[in-house]
Amino acid sequence: MTARPARAALVITGDELLRGFVQDAHSGFLAEQLRDQHIDLVDVHIVGDDFAKIEAALRRDAGQEPVELVIVSGGLGPTHDDRTTEAVARATGRALEVRPDALEVVEARIRAFGRRTESELELFAAGNRKQATMPHGALWLDPLGTAPGYVLDGGADGVTYVVLPGPPSELRHAWRGARMTGPLVELGARGGARHERLLRIWGIPESAASRLLDATGHVDGDDRRVTICARDGELELSVRGTDAAGVDALVAQLEAGMPDEVFARDDERPIAQLVGAELVARGWTLATAESCTGGLLGGDLTAGEGASAWYHGGFVTYSYEAKTELLGVETDLLERVGAVSEEVARAMARGARARLGSDVAVAITGVAGPGGGTEEKPVGTVHLAVVSPNGERHRQIRMPGDRATVRRRSCAVALHMVRELLAEG
Amino acid sequence: MTARPARAALVITGDELLRGFVQDAHSGFLAEQLRDQHIDLVDVHIVGDDFAKIEAALRRDAGQEPVELVIVSGGLGPTHDDRTTEAVARATGRALEVRPDALEVVEARIRAFGRRTESELELFAAGNRKQATMPHGALWLDPLGTAPGYVLDGGADGVTYVVLPGPPSELRHAWRGARMTGPLVELGARGGARHERLLRIWGIPESAASRLLDATGHVDGDDRRVTICARDGELELSVRGTDAAGVDALVAQLEAGMPDEVFARDDERPIAQLVGAELVARGWTLATAESCTGGLLGGDLTAGEGASAWYHGGFVTYSYEAKTELLGVETDLLERVGAVSEEVARAMARGARARLGSDVAVAITGVAGPGGGTEEKPVGTVHLAVVSPNGERHRQIRMPGDRATVRRRSCAVALHMVRELLAEG
């Protein structure tokens, strides 16, 4: 056993990804999962539904970094276009065989689906055998749908293959099975005891964090590595290495340089969940009032389970009338200062708090663009307000970016404003 | 000039993508853009911020399909870790040079940013020259931030490179410049006159559409190709080929097989925008009442500009109390039948319509999971209701998938219910 972490490559198949009908969502999910397993993902390859291209992607070229694990997604369906399994068999030199145990499970799934859409039964049945066919020696995984994924154990010196169905929920389900299997556990253990720390930072740009890091004299190496990444205005600074004390010392040094900006340590929960936990600790509830974000903040707050303990609801007030009727914002005020203003943001938050009887309320109103900007209030101008038993806060921001970016970032700012206000008292 | 479309490869750089901190969003955007330009994207490669790996990805191996266009994203920043330009220079055998015209623009941007965050000025300035350095002959592009992307013209027989900054809004801005440049226009024209048709389908599974396609006797070839892809319950069936009459005939044959299911032709606008256009045509407005989706439907409705013409707002009623206080759903009813029920969905929609004075209202209430399911109402059970001048509709669905899938799919069903009701009268 070496102290070097196992390396993985990911091959994602699907014409729909290359034609722009669907945005890949597998790479981010599996990258995060592999990080948790202490396996280094070295590259991702997205290829079309084409036998030769899939096979070429599976056989890594001499110029590419060697890996101990290849994960393949997609192309496990019942039709003749689904040829991933055949490509895996070719690449690994294994014979294909119908697995009677898998066939039984696939048929049971088909029958279960059949109860719901009887007309599909015949079509599904035709592909049964195909979906239960896999390379010799495969360890197959419980399917959420009708496509069982599988693991091919590479042994100590070989390459392990994990083959997963393409639909996102099926892929995630099958992966949860795969990561529990011996070959994956063994690959995860190869890295030896690696220590990883995570600082989450709010309120400084990435360049400032980089400068702090440079000032420590740190240089990335095999023993210790730092990654800084920005997401919706948050920074995630991760330090990992083989020497736990050294990692901790570097983290302590960095944290000392930004005492007010680090808001979470070794905690990957989305900011909405951190805010929720703080609200629960106080027995408080939160309400939302959204204009330009149209409900996205409510969507963020309810993305995880259990939000009902601290989030009762909110208002989407996209028009003047809705702001007046639902939140009691005065028409005079709207006409005098406009919907995108400090006064209206505060009035929206107060209105939401009063009407839902919540302890805290947060409001967002802005110009998300691409049109609607003026010289005084250009696209990207957003006013946010929070009201709480700790008092009120307002912030005006002006941010670059397209409509989706402005909306996403506005939600992040709103959540951090709530967090900061909660932290004060 | 051949009739074969130009082929492109995409190389996305960034440790944060491989470590699972960020989900790639470039591949879907650029895939769609390339399709619009009649350029075939043949593969996508995601690699870390490592000089050797970027360079290896740029030099395509013998086993990979040759391409006429390589698009590279990321690694154009001011620090020593940003080495994409160096790798491009190496791969193309071109010398690096500081471009005084680009330097001037970068410095102007720095000064503009500097007005906002004075402390950053010095740091940004240090990277100025680096960001204005590019391979000889580069056609540089207006930067949204401080990193100008650029195009390297491959000429008639060579490979054209498009190099774009990594932050999503900067990438999209630079791409809009790149696609207007001569080399890209020329590559787009290589495909000759290609005809593409798109049918969007709702209400049948992908397998049923495949069966219809098989019944036509169609076989994919260079002259005509069909892609079917499922997204949030919608199917997108695209037919493209060199023979326009043949493409149209196949589309007509397919459409005849699903007369009630095709809801849009050659129209890629999101369903929310199609619904909005129908509402505008009638002079109607829409209101929303959301429980398990927490505001995501409002987020969908306002994702595009101009929704204020037909969407005034809505309610997020996550708790019993919010359903009662904001929408007037009776406490007795909630206690008798539960929040996830036909009766409550209808009452929510009626309440939202009355309180916002809208013509149409749609409500969603369900068990998104992963907890909260019961034998009677398992996870994935969602009740939806629409009220309108055309009458009321209710639907109960039970869908597989994780929390995010159930929520996303619920929004799609809600939008299609509104569309169907509008189509009726």
Interface residues (C-beta under 8 A of the other chain):
Chain A: D15 E16 L17 L18 R19 G20 F21 V22 Q23 D24 A25 S27 G28 F29 L30 A31 E32 Q33 L34 R35 D40 L41 V42 D43 V44 H45 I46 V47 G48 K53 A56 A57 R59 D61 A62 G63 Q64 E65 P78 T79 T117 S119 E120 L123 F124 L144 G145 P168 S169 R172 P205 S207 A208 S210 R211 T227 C229 R231 E236 S238 T288 E290 C292 T293 G294 G295 L296 L297 G298 G299 L301 T302 A303 G304 E305 A307 S308 Y311 H312 G313 G314 F315 V316 T317 Y318 S319 E321 A322 E325 L326 R355 L356 G357 G369 P370 G371 G372 P400 G401 D402 R403 A404 T405 R407
Chain B: D15 E16 L17 L18 R19 G20 F21 V22 Q23 D24 A25 S27 G28 F29 L30 A31 E32 Q33 L34 R35 D40 L41 V42 D43 V44 H45 I46 V47 G48 K53 A56 A57 R59 D61 A62 G63 Q64 E65 P78 T79 T117 S119 E120 L123 F124 L144 G145 P168 S169 R172 P205 S207 A208 S210 R211 T227 C229 R231 E236 S238 T288 E290 C292 T293 G294 G295 L296 L297 G298 G299 L301 T302 A303 G304 E305 A307 S308 Y311 H312 G313 G314 F315 V316 T317 Y318 S319 E321 A322 E325 L326 R355 L356 G357 G369 P370 G371 G372 P400 G401 D402 R403 A404 T405 R407
